[in-house]
Amino acid sequence: MVSVIIPTYNEEENIAQCLVSLTHQTVPRGTYEIIVVDGGSTDHTREIAQKYADKVFIQTSKKVGGARNDGIIAASNHIVATTDADCIIPPDWIETIEKGFADPGVVQLYGPVYPIEESVKNSLSLFVANSFSRLGYYTRIFYYTLGCNTAFKKEAFVRAGMYRPVDAGDDLEIALRMRTFGTVRFCGAMKVGFSMRRYQQYGSLKSLYEWIYIVAHGGEARKFNYSKKEYK
């Protein structure tokens, strides 16, 4: 029923734990599909992914949004979910997604994240991010969806025009288009373990500032070397 899309680029240190967590779900492994779309890794990412995923191929579209688009087009199922190679997926994630789409009016489902690297600082940072996400949803002002934890009805996603190939903000912008085709719903039970490695490397405040700046300037990272720029 669900196809899971994972964009990758030189993720040999992380991809195995992500894929192993996806193979240990509360629904039978044969009922969902795992697709890894690689940005031309120079390490062993693809070789590792082939041990667990149903499909592994190199992206043809630009940037991380393009990688997700390529995977969704290749998906066999009518519900498609996206996550990242450095995330850890709880065992009930796919089951929660299936239950969320039991409502025929729902076209997009998204949820919160929690830090894989536990610390007070990381927990506080994601508490703020999750609160921001809930605020946007309940006020209907914006939809702070994350590419690491969102799912779509494939048909509606394609009709909406799919992800824009930009450096940041594509996961915010797609929700505004999706809501013209049905309900975009926040699901608190749909959680994903989120790696804080980039925020630890570059600093949370700096990363947030760069993200806001890029989104405000149309999603292109001309001024900053944003964390997702590695994708071709």
Backbone as CSV, one residue per row, in Angstrom:
resi,resn,N_x,N_y,N_z,CA_x,CA_y,CA_z,C_x,C_y,C_z
1,MET,0.816,-1.214,0.000,0.000,0.000,0.000,0.849,1.263,0.000
2,VAL,2.048,1.220,0.608,2.891,2.403,0.752,4.236,2.165,0.081
3,SER,4.720,3.179,-0.631,6.085,3.183,-1.140,6.864,4.256,-0.386
4,VAL,8.037,3.896,0.142,8.868,4.823,0.912,10.044,5.263,0.050
5,ILE,10.228,6.573,-0.080,11.267,7.141,-0.929,12.355,7.747,-0.043
6,ILE,13.619,7.382,-0.314,14.744,7.899,0.463,15.803,8.446,-0.485
7,PRO,16.021,9.767,-0.509,17.122,10.320,-1.288,18.440,10.132,-0.526
8,THR,19.530,9.854,-1.250,20.822,9.638,-0.583,21.939,10.327,-1.345
9,TYR,22.995,10.645,-0.596,24.251,11.101,-1.187,25.365,10.847,-0.177
10,ASN,26.236,9.901,-0.469,27.355,9.549,0.404,26.900,9.321,1.847
11,GLU,25.967,8.394,2.003,25.378,8.110,3.309,25.722,6.707,3.802
12,GLU,26.899,6.187,3.459,27.243,4.826,3.852,27.279,4.622,5.367
13,GLU,27.485,5.678,6.123,27.544,5.552,7.586,26.158,5.515,8.222
14,ASN,25.129,5.922,7.472,23.794,6.061,8.063,22.708,5.218,7.412
15,ILE,22.865,4.914,6.135,21.758,4.327,5.380,21.326,2.966,5.920
16,ALA,22.263,2.166,6.416,21.893,0.827,6.889,20.931,0.895,8.065
17,GLN,21.216,1.750,9.056,20.332,1.807,10.219,18.952,2.335,9.846
18,CYS,18.887,3.246,8.868,17.593,3.735,8.396,16.811,2.596,7.745
19,LEU,17.457,1.875,6.842,16.767,0.817,6.112,16.409,-0.363,7.005
20,VAL,17.268,-0.691,7.952,16.941,-1.766,8.893,15.700,-1.397,9.693
21,SER,15.617,-0.145,10.131,14.428,0.281,10.884,13.182,0.198,10.015
22,LEU,13.332,0.434,8.729,12.188,0.339,7.825,11.781,-1.098,7.540
23,THR,12.700,-2.032,7.679,12.341,-3.437,7.443,11.709,-4.083,8.668
24,HIS,11.725,-3.385,9.806,11.127,-3.912,11.036,9.889,-3.101,11.400
25,GLN,8.889,-3.181,10.547,7.636,-2.468,10.757,6.560,-3.420,11.275
26,THR,5.484,-2.858,11.797,4.398,-3.674,12.341,3.513,-4.260,11.254
27,VAL,3.713,-3.832,10.014,2.994,-4.424,8.884,3.965,-5.328,8.135
28,PRO,3.474,-6.350,7.446,4.371,-7.288,6.754,5.256,-6.593,5.721
29,ARG,6.504,-7.021,5.639,7.471,-6.398,4.726,6.988,-6.435,3.274
30,GLY,6.283,-7.452,2.897,5.833,-7.567,1.524,4.723,-6.617,1.130
31,THR,4.176,-5.877,2.099,3.054,-4.986,1.806,3.490,-3.547,1.533
32,TYR,4.775,-3.260,1.614,5.250,-1.914,1.321,6.568,-1.994,0.554
33,GLU,6.910,-0.900,-0.074,8.048,-0.833,-0.989,9.046,0.206,-0.496
34,ILE,10.334,-0.093,-0.607,11.397,0.846,-0.237,12.184,1.199,-1.497
35,ILE,12.283,2.501,-1.779,12.993,2.993,-2.959,14.078,3.975,-2.518
36,VAL,15.314,3.725,-2.911,16.433,4.622,-2.625,16.849,5.304,-3.928
37,VAL,16.849,6.630,-3.914,17.238,7.419,-5.089,18.531,8.146,-4.740
38,ASP,19.599,7.793,-5.418,20.932,8.262,-5.049,21.394,9.421,-5.938
39,GLY,22.082,10.367,-5.314,22.563,11.549,-6.026,23.933,11.395,-6.639
40,GLY,24.369,10.148,-6.885,25.692,9.916,-7.466,26.761,9.740,-6.416
41,SER,26.473,8.985,-5.378,27.413,8.778,-4.273,28.734,8.192,-4.763
42,THR,29.821,8.610,-4.104,31.150,8.078,-4.420,31.612,7.071,-3.367
43,ASP,30.753,6.781,-2.402,31.074,5.782,-1.382,30.243,4.520,-1.644
44,HIS,29.941,3.735,-0.616,29.238,2.461,-0.788,27.738,2.548,-0.487
45,THR,27.179,3.752,-0.581,25.766,3.938,-0.253,24.864,3.006,-1.053
46,ARG,25.030,2.987,-2.352,24.127,2.195,-3.191,24.272,0.693,-2.936
47,GLU,25.516,0.242,-2.725,25.734,-1.179,-2.459,25.039,-1.602,-1.168
48,ILE,25.117,-0.759,-0.149,24.450,-1.062,1.125,22.942,-1.044,0.943
49,ALA,22.441,-0.048,0.226,21.003,0.100,0.030,20.409,-1.098,-0.704
50,GLN,21.154,-1.666,-1.628,20.641,-2.793,-2.409,20.378,-4.039,-1.564
51,LYS,20.944,-4.094,-0.365,20.702,-5.227,0.519,19.304,-5.178,1.134
52,TYR,18.714,-3.993,1.186,17.452,-3.824,1.903,16.314,-3.278,1.040
53,ALA,16.636,-2.440,0.064,15.608,-1.731,-0.702,15.106,-2.570,-1.872
54,ASP,13.904,-2.249,-2.323,13.329,-2.921,-3.483,13.843,-2.326,-4.787
55,LYS,14.103,-1.026,-4.775,14.627,-0.337,-5.955,15.716,0.642,-5.514
56,VAL,16.834,0.652,-6.238,17.922,1.602,-5.991,18.368,2.125,-7.350
57,PHE,18.341,3.446,-7.534,18.799,4.000,-8.811,19.306,5.422,-8.606
58,ILE,20.019,5.931,-9.613,20.589,7.280,-9.560,19.564,8.279,-10.088
59,GLN,19.422,9.379,-9.385,18.439,10.380,-9.753,18.768,11.016,-11.099
60,THR,17.722,11.471,-11.780,17.882,12.188,-13.045,17.441,13.642,-12.920
61,SER,16.629,13.958,-11.921,16.178,15.331,-11.681,17.109,16.027,-10.698
62,LYS,17.037,17.355,-10.645,17.971,18.130,-9.830,17.569,18.196,-8.359
63,LYS,18.576,18.186,-7.512,18.482,18.470,-6.083,17.650,17.433,-5.333
64,VAL,17.537,17.633,-4.012,16.892,16.605,-3.191,15.406,16.479,-3.516
65,GLY,14.758,17.590,-3.836,13.353,17.513,-4.232,13.178,16.716,-5.511
66,GLY,14.112,16.878,-6.432,14.078,16.111,-7.665,14.289,14.632,-7.427
67,ALA,15.169,14.298,-6.470,15.383,12.894,-6.122,14.099,12.280,-5.585
68,ARG,13.401,13.006,-4.735,12.125,12.511,-4.209,11.100,12.364,-5.335
69,ASN,11.069,13.335,-6.237,10.153,13.234,-7.376,10.433,11.987,-8.207
70,ASP,11.714,11.734,-8.486,12.079,10.548,-9.276,11.589,9.275,-8.594
71,GLY,11.773,9.216,-7.278,11.346,8.035,-6.539,9.841,7.856,-6.538
72,ILE,9.131,8.946,-6.394,7.670,8.874,-6.362,7.122,8.448,-7.720
73,ILE,7.704,8.953,-8.791,7.275,8.533,-10.130,7.496,7.032,-10.309
74,ALA,8.575,6.497,-9.737,8.891,5.072,-9.874,8.112,4.195,-8.906
75,ALA,7.384,4.798,-7.972,6.688,4.037,-6.937,5.534,3.218,-7.508
76,SER,5.343,2.042,-6.950,4.291,1.132,-7.404,2.965,1.349,-6.684
77,ASN,3.005,1.987,-5.513,1.811,2.105,-4.669,1.187,3.490,-4.735
78,HIS,-0.065,3.585,-4.318,-0.785,4.845,-4.456,-0.563,5.789,-3.278
79,ILE,0.083,5.321,-2.216,0.524,6.189,-1.126,2.045,6.189,-1.131
80,VAL,2.650,7.378,-1.105,4.111,7.497,-1.121,4.557,8.297,0.102
81,ALA,5.586,7.825,0.776,6.107,8.483,1.970,7.575,8.795,1.763
82,THR,8.029,9.914,2.294,9.431,10.293,2.138,10.107,10.418,3.503
83,THR,11.367,10.000,3.540,12.187,10.185,4.726,13.627,10.389,4.275
84,ASP,14.552,10.565,5.217,15.958,10.804,4.893,16.826,9.644,5.334
85,ALA,17.988,9.537,4.711,18.884,8.401,4.943,19.471,8.370,6.344
86,ASP,19.493,9.504,7.041,20.048,9.533,8.394,18.968,9.509,9.467
87,CYS,17.739,9.175,9.084,16.642,9.067,10.051,16.493,7.624,10.527
88,ILE,15.865,7.449,11.671,15.482,6.133,12.186,13.962,6.113,12.295
89,ILE,13.366,5.057,11.732,11.918,5.005,11.591,11.305,4.086,12.647
90,PRO,10.419,4.590,13.483,9.748,3.739,14.479,8.962,2.613,13.816
91,PRO,8.761,1.483,14.507,8.122,0.319,13.903,6.686,0.514,13.448
92,ASP,5.972,1.499,14.006,4.567,1.696,13.622,4.376,2.807,12.599
93,TRP,5.457,3.280,12.004,5.390,4.438,11.098,4.497,4.162,9.892
94,ILE,4.742,3.077,9.191,3.950,2.775,7.995,2.500,2.470,8.374
95,GLU,2.297,1.754,9.464,0.930,1.471,9.919,0.187,2.769,10.230
96,THR,0.864,3.716,10.867,0.260,5.009,11.181,-0.113,5.761,9.909
97,ILE,0.756,5.700,8.911,0.471,6.352,7.630,-0.758,5.726,6.976
98,GLU,-0.832,4.408,6.972,-1.986,3.730,6.371,-3.277,4.132,7.065
99,LYS,-3.252,4.218,8.386,-4.446,4.622,9.124,-4.814,6.071,8.800
100,GLY,-3.821,6.928,8.633,-4.082,8.331,8.327,-4.782,8.520,7.003
101,PHE,-4.471,7.655,6.042,-5.091,7.768,4.729,-6.379,6.956,4.621
102,ALA,-6.830,6.394,5.722,-8.141,5.744,5.717,-9.249,6.764,5.459
103,ASP,-8.986,8.021,5.817,-9.895,9.114,5.477,-9.651,9.464,4.007
104,PRO,-10.616,9.243,3.134,-10.397,9.454,1.700,-10.127,10.898,1.317
105,GLY,-10.430,11.839,2.222,-10.202,13.245,1.914,-8.769,13.694,2.128
106,VAL,-7.961,12.890,2.814,-6.576,13.261,3.116,-5.694,13.032,1.895
107,VAL,-4.927,14.061,1.517,-3.989,13.929,0.395,-2.536,14.041,0.851
108,GLN,-2.314,14.606,2.038,-0.956,14.696,2.580,-1.009,14.546,4.094
109,LEU,-0.049,13.797,4.615,0.046,13.535,6.047,1.481,13.821,6.471
110,TYR,1.652,14.501,7.605,3.006,14.756,8.094,3.001,14.773,9.615
111,GLY,4.203,14.649,10.196,4.278,14.555,11.644,5.550,15.144,12.225
112,PRO,5.732,15.015,13.527,6.873,15.599,14.236,8.118,14.729,14.156
113,VAL,9.208,15.271,14.664,10.480,14.551,14.711,11.044,14.617,16.130
114,TYR,11.881,13.636,16.464,12.580,13.653,17.748,14.066,13.405,17.485
115,PRO,14.971,13.888,18.340,16.401,13.781,18.050,16.951,12.376,18.292
116,ILE,17.719,11.884,17.334,18.424,10.621,17.533,19.545,10.806,18.551
117,GLU,20.265,11.908,18.421,21.354,12.227,19.358,20.749,12.976,20.552
118,GLU,20.500,12.255,21.622,19.784,12.827,22.752,20.648,13.810,23.537
119,SER,20.077,14.983,23.765,20.681,15.996,24.624,19.595,17.032,24.903
120,VAL,19.788,17.815,25.945,18.804,18.848,26.272,18.696,19.849,25.135
121,LYS,19.841,20.231,24.562,19.851,21.217,23.479,19.108,20.686,22.257
122,ASN,19.378,19.445,21.880,18.714,18.871,20.712,17.213,18.708,20.940
123,SER,16.843,18.267,22.135,15.421,18.109,22.447,14.704,19.445,22.413
124,LEU,15.354,20.484,22.941,14.754,21.814,22.936,14.605,22.343,21.512
125,SER,15.632,22.132,20.681,15.579,22.606,19.298,14.413,21.981,18.549
126,LEU,14.222,20.675,18.700,13.138,20.012,17.979,11.782,20.251,18.620
127,PHE,11.760,20.521,19.928,10.508,20.932,20.566,10.007,22.231,19.939
128,VAL,10.918,23.164,19.711,10.554,24.437,19.074,10.072,24.187,17.644
129,ALA,10.799,23.337,16.907,10.416,23.046,15.522,9.042,22.373,15.452
130,ASN,8.805,21.408,16.345,7.510,20.717,16.362,6.376,21.650,16.774
131,SER,6.661,22.544,17.711,5.651,23.524,18.134,5.314,24.469,16.987
132,PHE,6.339,24.859,16.232,6.155,25.706,15.063,5.283,24.994,14.024
133,SER,5.528,23.706,13.857,4.754,22.907,12.917,3.291,22.821,13.340
134,ARG,3.052,22.559,14.623,1.683,22.491,15.131,0.982,23.837,15.018
135,LEU,1.690,24.921,15.331,1.118,26.263,15.249,0.642,26.556,13.830
136,GLY,1.492,26.252,12.859,1.117,26.496,11.472,-0.088,25.691,11.059
137,TYR,-0.134,24.427,11.499,-1.238,23.556,11.110,-2.563,24.009,11.717
138,TYR,-2.576,24.261,13.005,-3.840,24.576,13.674,-4.346,25.980,13.345
139,THR,-3.446,26.879,12.957,-3.886,28.203,12.530,-4.179,28.246,11.033
140,ARG,-3.729,27.193,10.310,-3.881,27.094,8.857,-3.155,28.222,8.126
141,ILE,-2.171,28.841,8.796,-1.399,29.909,8.160,-0.339,29.323,7.232
142,PHE,0.302,28.247,7.675,1.328,27.584,6.874,1.385,26.125,7.302
143,TYR,2.074,25.307,6.519,2.233,23.889,6.817,3.733,23.585,6.826
144,TYR,4.284,23.469,8.021,5.722,23.223,8.163,5.965,21.715,8.079
145,THR,5.852,21.211,6.864,6.063,19.786,6.639,7.548,19.531,6.423
146,LEU,8.002,18.351,6.741,9.409,17.995,6.577,9.537,16.839,5.594
147,GLY,10.508,16.947,4.703,10.718,15.885,3.737,11.099,14.562,4.363
148,CYS,11.571,14.597,5.615,11.962,13.363,6.298,10.780,12.643,6.929
149,ASN,9.600,13.269,6.922,8.448,12.653,7.594,7.136,13.170,7.014
150,THR,6.891,12.812,5.778,5.641,13.215,5.142,5.204,12.137,4.160
151,ALA,3.917,12.121,3.855,3.363,11.126,2.936,2.276,11.780,2.094
152,PHE,2.092,11.260,0.896,1.141,11.828,-0.050,0.315,10.730,-0.715
153,LYS,-0.860,11.103,-1.212,-1.500,10.305,-2.239,-0.756,10.610,-3.531
154,LYS,-0.218,9.588,-4.159,0.637,9.804,-5.326,-0.068,10.582,-6.428
155,GLU,-1.308,10.221,-6.727,-2.029,10.876,-7.813,-2.168,12.375,-7.564
156,ALA,-2.531,12.742,-6.333,-2.695,14.159,-6.007,-1.358,14.888,-6.040
157,PHE,-0.297,14.226,-5.568,1.037,14.812,-5.577,1.481,15.137,-7.003
158,VAL,1.274,14.223,-7.914,1.661,14.453,-9.308,0.812,15.563,-9.917
159,ARG,-0.479,15.544,-9.636,-1.368,16.593,-10.157,-0.990,17.965,-9.614
160,ALA,-0.484,18.005,-8.374,-0.097,19.277,-7.763,1.204,19.831,-8.341
161,GLY,1.930,19.026,-9.091,3.161,19.512,-9.706,4.436,19.021,-9.055
162,MET,4.321,18.208,-7.995,5.469,17.593,-7.304,6.364,18.658,-6.644
163,TYR,7.495,18.213,-6.088,8.409,19.128,-5.407,9.093,20.066,-6.399
164,ARG,9.271,21.304,-6.007,10.114,22.216,-6.771,11.578,21.876,-6.488
165,PRO,12.459,21.879,-7.507,13.873,21.563,-7.285,14.643,22.768,-6.757
166,VAL,14.465,23.061,-5.468,15.152,24.187,-4.834,15.988,23.671,-3.664
167,ASP,16.787,24.556,-3.069,17.688,24.156,-1.997,17.010,24.080,-0.636
168,ALA,15.942,24.803,-0.436,15.243,24.789,0.854,13.827,25.312,0.671
169,GLY,12.913,24.807,1.490,11.544,25.288,1.475,10.614,24.538,0.555
170,ASP,11.137,23.534,-0.182,10.266,22.784,-1.085,9.193,22.014,-0.332
171,ASP,9.519,21.559,0.895,8.546,20.802,1.679,7.481,21.701,2.305
172,LEU,7.752,22.988,2.421,6.722,23.942,2.846,5.788,24.276,1.685
173,GLU,6.395,24.540,0.551,5.645,25.029,-0.603,4.709,23.982,-1.189
174,ILE,5.129,22.718,-1.193,4.298,21.672,-1.780,2.970,21.527,-1.035
175,ALA,2.979,21.735,0.277,1.750,21.580,1.063,0.700,22.612,0.670
176,LEU,1.142,23.812,0.301,0.188,24.848,-0.107,-0.520,24.457,-1.395
177,ARG,0.197,23.737,-2.270,-0.445,23.265,-3.495,-1.292,22.021,-3.248
178,MET,-0.832,21.169,-2.338,-1.575,19.940,-2.050,-2.935,20.223,-1.442
179,ARG,-3.051,21.269,-0.656,-4.326,21.520,0.026,-5.439,21.914,-0.934
180,THR,-5.107,22.235,-2.181,-6.152,22.508,-3.165,-6.772,21.213,-3.683
181,PHE,-6.160,20.060,-3.363,-6.661,18.770,-3.821,-7.308,17.949,-2.699
182,GLY,-7.225,18.444,-1.470,-7.804,17.722,-0.345,-7.224,18.206,0.965
183,THR,-7.302,17.369,1.987,-6.872,17.735,3.328,-5.395,17.438,3.537
184,VAL,-4.665,18.437,4.052,-3.290,18.259,4.511,-3.361,18.154,6.030
185,ARG,-2.953,17.015,6.591,-3.189,16.756,8.010,-1.887,16.514,8.772
186,PHE,-1.779,17.157,9.932,-0.674,16.893,10.876,-1.083,15.725,11.763
187,CYS,-0.194,14.744,11.914,-0.464,13.557,12.733,0.619,13.421,13.796
188,GLY,0.255,13.680,15.048,1.220,13.628,16.128,1.817,12.255,16.353
189,ALA,1.113,11.188,15.961,1.607,9.825,16.150,2.603,9.404,15.075
190,MET,2.704,10.176,14.015,3.595,9.861,12.897,4.958,10.492,13.163
191,LYS,5.782,9.811,13.953,7.060,10.364,14.401,8.233,9.703,13.683
192,VAL,9.327,10.448,13.598,10.560,9.941,12.980,11.751,10.415,13.804
193,GLY,12.738,9.523,13.976,13.983,9.898,14.628,14.841,10.707,13.673
194,PHE,15.178,11.926,14.062,15.837,12.909,13.193,17.278,13.114,13.639
195,SER,18.214,13.031,12.688,19.623,13.251,13.019,19.922,14.746,13.129
196,MET,20.588,15.131,14.211,20.955,16.523,14.443,22.379,16.810,13.974
197,ARG,22.973,15.924,13.180,24.392,16.045,12.841,24.728,17.345,12.124
198,ARG,23.866,17.788,11.215,24.169,19.027,10.501,24.061,20.236,11.419
199,TYR,23.096,20.198,12.319,22.946,21.310,13.260,24.104,21.345,14.251
200,GLN,24.598,20.180,14.625,25.755,20.119,15.505,27.011,20.594,14.784
201,GLN,27.093,20.321,13.490,28.264,20.718,12.717,28.284,22.218,12.427
202,TYR,27.119,22.750,12.005,27.063,24.151,11.588,26.506,25.084,12.653
203,GLY,25.848,24.512,13.679,25.211,25.319,14.701,23.730,25.505,14.410
204,SER,22.900,25.319,15.430,21.445,25.373,15.225,20.972,26.739,14.764
205,LEU,21.464,27.805,15.405,21.018,29.149,15.056,21.460,29.536,13.652
206,LYS,22.695,29.174,13.304,23.186,29.490,11.961,22.394,28.723,10.912
207,SER,22.123,27.443,11.169,21.367,26.635,10.218,19.956,27.190,10.038
208,LEU,19.328,27.587,11.149,17.982,28.151,11.083,17.983,29.460,10.303
209,TYR,18.976,30.310,10.580,19.064,31.589,9.877,19.233,31.376,8.379
210,GLU,20.131,30.458,7.997,20.367,30.193,6.576,19.099,29.648,5.913
211,TRP,18.404,28.733,6.618,17.177,28.159,6.057,16.144,29.248,5.815
212,ILE,15.924,30.124,6.805,14.947,31.202,6.668,15.338,32.134,5.524
213,TYR,16.630,32.466,5.432,17.108,33.353,4.378,16.858,32.747,3.001
214,ILE,17.179,31.461,2.851,17.019,30.802,1.556,15.548,30.729,1.164
215,VAL,14.685,30.343,2.106,13.252,30.264,1.812,12.715,31.635,1.413
216,ALA,13.145,32.676,2.116,12.685,34.032,1.824,13.150,34.533,0.462
217,HIS,14.215,33.917,-0.058,14.749,34.330,-1.359,14.472,33.287,-2.437
218,GLY,13.343,32.628,-2.328,12.894,31.747,-3.390,13.431,30.341,-3.354
219,GLY,14.146,29.977,-2.284,14.597,28.608,-2.124,15.964,28.294,-2.681
220,GLU,16.659,29.274,-3.253,17.970,29.021,-3.846,19.092,29.450,-2.907
221,ALA,20.119,28.582,-2.765,21.199,28.815,-1.813,22.401,29.470,-2.490
222,ARG,22.202,30.649,-3.064,23.321,31.328,-3.717,24.298,31.902,-2.696
223,LYS,23.788,32.360,-1.565,24.644,32.995,-0.569,25.271,31.983,0.370
224,PHE,24.552,30.889,0.662,25.015,29.930,1.663,25.210,28.555,1.059
225,ASN,26.144,27.810,1.637,26.328,26.401,1.271,25.424,25.565,2.150
226,TYR,24.128,25.569,1.820,23.152,24.891,2.664,23.377,23.388,2.673
227,SER,22.910,22.741,3.741,23.250,21.340,3.993,22.797,20.378,2.904
228,LYS,21.748,20.710,2.159,21.226,19.788,1.152,21.826,20.051,-0.240
229,LYS,22.781,20.941,-0.344,23.285,21.338,-1.650,24.101,20.228,-2.326
230,GLU,24.480,19.186,-1.561,25.289,18.129,-2.161,24.534,17.390,-3.265
231,TYR,23.210,17.299,-3.159,22.434,16.605,-4.179,22.579,17.320,-5.505
232,LYS,22.803,16.562,-6.569,23.103,17.188,-7.861,21.900,17.930,-8.441
